[in-house]
Amino acid sequence: MRWGRWILGLIILLFVLLAVADALDLFSRRPYYEVPHGNHTHYVPRDRDPDVPIERFPTRPPERCERIAPDGRLVPIEGCQ
């Protein structure tokens, strides 16, 4: 009976840790994350320059052949068609 409680506790702990990691977007494959800002959302690259304010980042996700530069510019991906 005692081992059953430990196993149940570990399963619950694992579930909570996975839920927190998912909420923090740790499993995302996108090279950017969304930052809510008032009534709109900014799309910020994971390698952003911390000296650039959030307001400089685009309010739309990058298109298929675009990426967001660390300074907030949308730039084309070379060789993408």
DSSP file (Angstrom, degrees, kcal/mol; ACC not computed):
  #  RESIDUE AA STRUCTURE BP1 BP2  ACC     N-H-->O    O-->H-N    N-H-->O    O-->H-N    TCO  KAPPA ALPHA  PHI   PSI    X-CA   Y-CA   Z-CA
    1    1 A M     >        0   0    0      0, 0.0     4,-1.3     0, 0.0     0, 0.0   0.000 360.0 360.0 360.0 -40.7    0.0    0.0    0.0
    2    2 A R  H  >  +     0   0    0      1,-0.2     4,-1.6     2,-0.2     3,-0.2   0.896 360.0  51.3 -64.8 -40.4    2.8    2.4    0.9
    3    3 A W  H  > S+     0   0    0      1,-0.2     4,-2.5     2,-0.2    -1,-0.2   0.843 103.6  60.1 -65.7 -32.7    4.6    1.9   -2.5
    4    4 A G  H  > S+     0   0    0      1,-0.2     4,-2.4     2,-0.2    -1,-0.2   0.887 104.1  49.0 -61.9 -39.3    1.3    2.6   -4.3
    5    5 A R  H  X S+     0   0    0     -4,-1.3     4,-2.7    -3,-0.2    -1,-0.2   0.905 111.0  50.0 -67.4 -41.2    1.1    6.1   -2.8
    6    6 A W  H  X S+     0   0    0     -4,-1.6     4,-2.4     2,-0.2    -2,-0.2   0.920 112.4  47.1 -62.9 -43.4    4.8    6.8   -3.8
    7    7 A I  H  X S+     0   0    0     -4,-2.5     4,-2.3     2,-0.2    -2,-0.2   0.925 113.0  48.4 -65.4 -44.0    4.2    5.7   -7.3
    8    8 A L  H  X S+     0   0    0     -4,-2.4     4,-2.4    -5,-0.2    -2,-0.2   0.913 111.6  50.8 -61.6 -42.4    0.9    7.7   -7.6
    9    9 A G  H  X S+     0   0    0     -4,-2.7     4,-2.5     1,-0.2    -2,-0.2   0.896 110.4  49.0 -62.1 -40.9    2.7   10.7   -6.2
   10   10 A L  H  X S+     0   0    0     -4,-2.4     4,-2.5     2,-0.2    -1,-0.2   0.882 110.4  50.9 -66.6 -38.3    5.6   10.4   -8.7
   11   11 A I  H  X S+     0   0    0     -4,-2.3     4,-2.3     2,-0.2    -2,-0.2   0.923 112.1  46.7 -64.6 -43.7    3.1   10.1  -11.6
   12   12 A I  H  X S+     0   0    0     -4,-2.4     4,-2.4     2,-0.2    -2,-0.2   0.919 112.5  50.2 -64.1 -43.3    1.3   13.2  -10.5
   13   13 A L  H  X S+     0   0    0     -4,-2.5     4,-2.5     1,-0.2    -2,-0.2   0.914 110.5  49.6 -61.3 -43.6    4.6   15.1  -10.1
   14   14 A L  H  X S+     0   0    0     -4,-2.5     4,-2.4     1,-0.2    -1,-0.2   0.909 110.5  50.6 -61.6 -42.9    5.7   14.0  -13.5
   15   15 A F  H  X S+     0   0    0     -4,-2.3     4,-2.2     2,-0.2    -2,-0.2   0.920 111.3  47.9 -61.3 -44.6    2.4   15.2  -15.0
   16   16 A V  H  X S+     0   0    0     -4,-2.4     4,-2.4     2,-0.2    -2,-0.2   0.914 111.3  50.7 -64.1 -43.3    2.7   18.6  -13.3
   17   17 A L  H  X S+     0   0    0     -4,-2.5     4,-2.4     1,-0.2    -1,-0.2   0.903 111.3  48.0 -62.5 -41.3    6.3   19.0  -14.5
   18   18 A L  H  X S+     0   0    0     -4,-2.4     4,-2.3     2,-0.2    -1,-0.2   0.889 110.8  51.4 -65.8 -38.6    5.3   18.2  -18.1
   19   19 A A  H  X S+     0   0    0     -4,-2.2     4,-2.2     2,-0.2    -2,-0.2   0.911 111.6  46.9 -64.7 -41.9    2.4   20.6  -17.9
   20   20 A V  H  X S+     0   0    0     -4,-2.4     4,-1.9     2,-0.2    -2,-0.2   0.921 111.9  50.3 -65.7 -43.7    4.6   23.4  -16.6
   21   21 A A  H  <>S+     0   0    0     -4,-2.4     5,-2.4     1,-0.2     6,-0.3   0.891 111.9  48.2 -62.1 -39.3    7.2   22.7  -19.3
   22   22 A D  H ><5S+     0   0    0     -4,-2.3     3,-1.4     1,-0.2    -1,-0.2   0.896 109.4  52.5 -67.7 -39.6    4.6   22.8  -22.0
   23   23 A A  H 3<5S+     0   0    0     -4,-2.2    -2,-0.2     1,-0.3    -1,-0.2   0.834 107.5  52.4 -64.8 -31.8    3.2   26.1  -20.6
   24   24 A L  T 3<5S-     0   0    0     -4,-1.9    -1,-0.3    -5,-0.1    -2,-0.2   0.419 114.0-122.5 -82.8   1.8    6.7   27.6  -20.8
   25   25 A D  T X 5 +     0   0    0     -3,-1.4     3,-0.8    -5,-0.1    -3,-0.2   0.834  62.6 146.1  63.0  36.3    6.8   26.4  -24.4
   26   26 A L  T 3 < +     0   0    0     -5,-2.4    -4,-0.2     1,-0.2    -1,-0.1   0.689  68.7  50.7 -76.4 -18.1   10.0   24.4  -23.9
   27   27 A F  T 3  S+     0   0    0     -6,-0.3    -1,-0.2    -5,-0.1     2,-0.1   0.352  82.4 122.5-100.5   5.6    8.9   21.7  -26.4
   28   28 A S    <   -     0   0    0     -3,-0.8     5,-0.0     1,-0.1    -6,-0.0  -0.387  47.9-160.5 -72.1 143.7    8.2   24.1  -29.3
   29   29 A R        +     0   0    0     -2,-0.1    -1,-0.1     2,-0.0    -3,-0.0   0.484  60.2 108.5 -97.6  -6.5   10.0   23.8  -32.5
   30   30 A R  S    S-     0   0    0      1,-0.1    -2,-0.1     2,-0.1    16,-0.0  -0.468  70.5-136.7 -71.5 142.5    9.2   27.3  -33.6
   31   31 A P  S    S+     0   0    0      0, 0.0    15,-2.4     0, 0.0    16,-0.4   0.352  85.4  46.9 -81.0   9.1   12.2   29.7  -33.6
   32   32 A Y  E     -A   45   0A   0     13,-0.3     2,-0.3    14,-0.1    -2,-0.1  -0.918  68.8-145.2-140.7 165.8   10.1   32.4  -32.0
   33   33 A Y  E     -A   44   0A   0     11,-2.9    11,-2.8    -2,-0.3     2,-0.4  -0.927  23.7-111.4-131.5 161.4    7.6   32.8  -29.2
   34   34 A E  E     -A   43   0A   0     -2,-0.3     9,-0.2     9,-0.2     7,-0.0  -0.760  23.4-166.1 -96.7 134.0    4.5   35.0  -28.7
   35   35 A V  E     -A   42   0A   0      7,-3.0     7,-2.6    -2,-0.4     2,-0.1  -0.947  17.7-137.4-120.6 109.0    4.5   37.9  -26.3
   36   36 A P  E     +A   41   0A   0      0, 0.0     2,-0.3     0, 0.0     5,-0.2  -0.434  25.7 178.2 -63.8 136.1    1.1   39.3  -25.4
   37   37 A H  E >   -A   40   0A   0      3,-3.2     3,-1.2    -2,-0.1     2,-0.4  -0.766  55.5 -59.0-145.4  91.7    1.3   43.1  -25.4
   38   38 A G  T 3  S-     0   0    0     -2,-0.3    -1,-0.1     1,-0.2     0, 0.0  -0.567 118.7 -15.0  71.1-126.1   -1.9   45.0  -24.7
   39   39 A N  T 3  S+     0   0    0     -2,-0.4     2,-0.3    -3,-0.1    -1,-0.2   0.211 132.8  50.9 -97.9  15.9   -4.5   44.1  -27.3
   40   40 A H  E <  S-A   37   0A   0     -3,-1.2    -3,-3.2    -5,-0.1     2,-0.4  -0.873  75.2-121.6-141.8 175.1   -2.0   42.6  -29.7
   41   41 A T  E     -A   36   0A   0     18,-0.3     2,-0.4    -2,-0.3    -7,-0.0  -0.966  13.2-149.0-125.7 136.6    0.9   40.0  -29.8
   42   42 A H  E     -A   35   0A   0     -7,-2.6    -7,-3.0    -2,-0.4     2,-0.6  -0.832  13.2-138.4-101.8 144.4    4.5   40.4  -30.7
   43   43 A Y  E     -A   34   0A   0     15,-2.8    -9,-0.2    -2,-0.4    17,-0.1  -0.914  26.0-173.8-105.2 116.4    6.5   37.6  -32.3
   44   44 A V  E     -A   33   0A   0    -11,-2.8   -11,-2.9    -2,-0.6     2,-0.0  -0.919  21.7-123.4-118.9 130.5    9.9   37.5  -30.7
   45   45 A P  E >   -A   32   0A   0      0, 0.0     3,-1.3     0, 0.0   -13,-0.3  -0.355  21.3-122.7 -70.1 153.7   12.8   35.2  -31.8
   46   46 A R  T 3  S+     0   0    0    -15,-2.4   -14,-0.1     1,-0.3   -16,-0.0   0.764 113.1  51.8 -66.7 -23.9   14.4   33.0  -29.2
   47   47 A D  T 3  S+     0   0    0    -16,-0.4    -1,-0.3     2,-0.0   -15,-0.1  -0.101  84.7 157.5-101.3  35.1   17.8   34.6  -29.9
   48   48 A R    <   -     0   0    0     -3,-1.3    23,-0.2     1,-0.1    -4,-0.0  -0.159  50.3-110.6 -63.9 152.9   16.5   38.1  -29.4
   49   49 A D    >   -     0   0    0     21,-2.3     3,-1.9     1,-0.1    -1,-0.1  -0.753  22.7-147.0 -79.6 118.5   18.8   41.0  -28.5
   50   50 A P  T 3  S+     0   0    0      0, 0.0    -1,-0.1     0, 0.0    -2,-0.1   0.671  95.0  63.3 -66.1 -14.4   17.8   41.9  -24.9
   51   51 A D  T 3  S+     0   0    0      2,-0.1    20,-0.0    -3,-0.0    -2,-0.0   0.604  85.4  87.0 -83.0 -11.0   18.6   45.6  -25.7
   52   52 A V  S <  S-     0   0    0     -3,-1.9    20,-0.1    18,-0.2     5,-0.0  -0.784  83.2-124.3 -91.1 125.9   15.8   45.8  -28.3
   53   53 A P    >   -     0   0    0      0, 0.0     3,-1.8     0, 0.0     4,-0.2  -0.315  18.9-115.8 -69.0 153.6   12.4   46.7  -26.8
   54   54 A I  G >  S+     0   0    0      1,-0.3     3,-2.0     2,-0.2   -11,-0.1   0.807 110.0  71.4 -57.3 -32.3    9.5   44.4  -27.5
   55   55 A E  G 3  S+     0   0    0      1,-0.3    -1,-0.3   -13,-0.1     4,-0.0   0.728  89.7  61.9 -60.2 -21.4    7.7   47.1  -29.4
   56   56 A R  G <  S+     0   0    0     -3,-1.8    -1,-0.3     2,-0.1    -2,-0.2   0.561  85.6  91.8 -83.2  -7.7   10.2   46.7  -32.3
   57   57 A F  S <  S-     0   0    0     -3,-2.0   -13,-0.1    -4,-0.2    16,-0.1  -0.606  87.6 -93.9 -90.2 150.9    9.2   43.1  -33.0
   58   58 A P        -     0   0    0      0, 0.0   -15,-2.8     0, 0.0    -1,-0.1  -0.136  16.2-142.8 -65.4 156.1    6.5   42.2  -35.6
   59   59 A T  S    S+     0   0    0    -17,-0.2   -18,-0.3     2,-0.1   -17,-0.1   0.197  84.6  60.2-101.9  13.8    2.9   41.8  -34.7
   60   60 A R  S    S-     0   0    0    -17,-0.1   -17,-0.2     3,-0.0     3,-0.1  -0.980  91.6-104.9-134.7 150.6    2.5   39.0  -37.2
   61   61 A P        -     0   0    0      0, 0.0    -2,-0.1     0, 0.0     6,-0.0  -0.354  49.1 -90.8 -70.0 156.4    4.2   35.6  -37.4
   62   62 A P        -     0   0    0      0, 0.0     6,-0.1     0, 0.0    12,-0.0  -0.354  42.1-117.3 -66.5 147.6    6.9   35.3  -40.1
   63   63 A E    >   -     0   0    0      4,-0.1     3,-1.5    -3,-0.1    -3,-0.0  -0.072  43.1 -80.9 -72.0-177.8    5.8   33.9  -43.5
   64   64 A R  T 3  S+     0   0    0      1,-0.3    17,-0.1    17,-0.0    -1,-0.1   0.875 129.9  32.7 -57.4 -43.9    7.1   30.7  -44.9
   65   65 A C  T 3  S+     0   0    0     15,-0.1    12,-2.6    16,-0.1     2,-0.3  -0.056 107.3  87.6-107.3  31.3   10.4   32.1  -46.3
   66   66 A E  E <   -B   76   0B   0     -3,-1.5     2,-0.3    10,-0.3     8,-0.1  -0.867  49.9-171.1-123.6 159.2   10.9   34.7  -43.6
   67   67 A R  E     -B   75   0B   0      8,-2.3     8,-2.7    -2,-0.3     2,-0.6  -0.960  28.9-111.9-141.6 161.9   12.5   34.7  -40.2
   68   68 A I  E     -B   74   0B   0     -2,-0.3     6,-0.2     6,-0.2     5,-0.1  -0.856  31.3-139.5 -97.9 122.9   12.7   37.3  -37.4
   69   69 A A    >   -     0   0    0      4,-3.4     3,-2.2    -2,-0.6   -20,-0.1  -0.372  27.6-105.6 -75.0 159.0   16.1   38.8  -36.8
   70   70 A P  T 3  S+     0   0    0      0, 0.0   -21,-2.3     0, 0.0   -18,-0.2   0.719 122.0  54.7 -58.7 -20.8   17.4   39.4  -33.2
   71   71 A D  T 3  S-     0   0    0    -23,-0.2   -23,-0.1     2,-0.1    -2,-0.0   0.420 124.9 -99.7 -94.7   2.0   16.8   43.1  -33.7
   72   72 A G  S <  S+     0   0    0     -3,-2.2     2,-0.2     1,-0.3   -29,-0.1   0.362  77.3 133.4 102.7  -4.5   13.1   42.6  -34.7
   73   73 A R        -     0   0    0    -16,-0.1    -4,-3.4    -5,-0.1     2,-0.7  -0.526  56.1-128.5 -79.0 146.1   13.3   42.9  -38.5
   74   74 A L  E     -B   68   0B   0     -6,-0.2    -6,-0.2    -2,-0.2    -1,-0.0  -0.865  37.3-178.6 -88.8 118.8   11.5   40.3  -40.7
   75   75 A V  E     -B   67   0B   0     -8,-2.7    -8,-2.3    -2,-0.7     2,-0.1  -0.913  28.2-107.7-122.5 147.0   14.2   39.1  -43.1
   76   76 A P  E     -B   66   0B   0      0, 0.0     2,-0.6     0, 0.0   -10,-0.3  -0.400  31.2-118.7 -70.5 149.1   14.0   36.6  -46.0
   77   77 A I    >   -     0   0    0    -12,-2.6     3,-1.6    -2,-0.1     2,-0.1  -0.786  33.4-118.4 -86.9 124.1   15.6   33.2  -45.6
   78   78 A E  T 3  S+     0   0    0     -2,-0.6     3,-0.1     1,-0.3    -1,-0.0  -0.392  93.8  13.2 -66.3 135.4   18.3   32.7  -48.2
   79   79 A G  T 3  S+     0   0    0      1,-0.3     2,-0.3    -2,-0.1    -1,-0.3   0.447  92.6 131.7  81.9   0.3   17.7   29.9  -50.6
   80   80 A C    <         0   0    0     -3,-1.6    -1,-0.3   -15,-0.1   -15,-0.1  -0.677 360.0 360.0 -87.5 138.8   14.1   29.4  -49.6
   81   81 A Q              0   0    0     -2,-0.3    -1,-0.1    -3,-0.1   -16,-0.1   0.359 360.0 360.0-131.2 360.0   11.5   29.1  -52.4
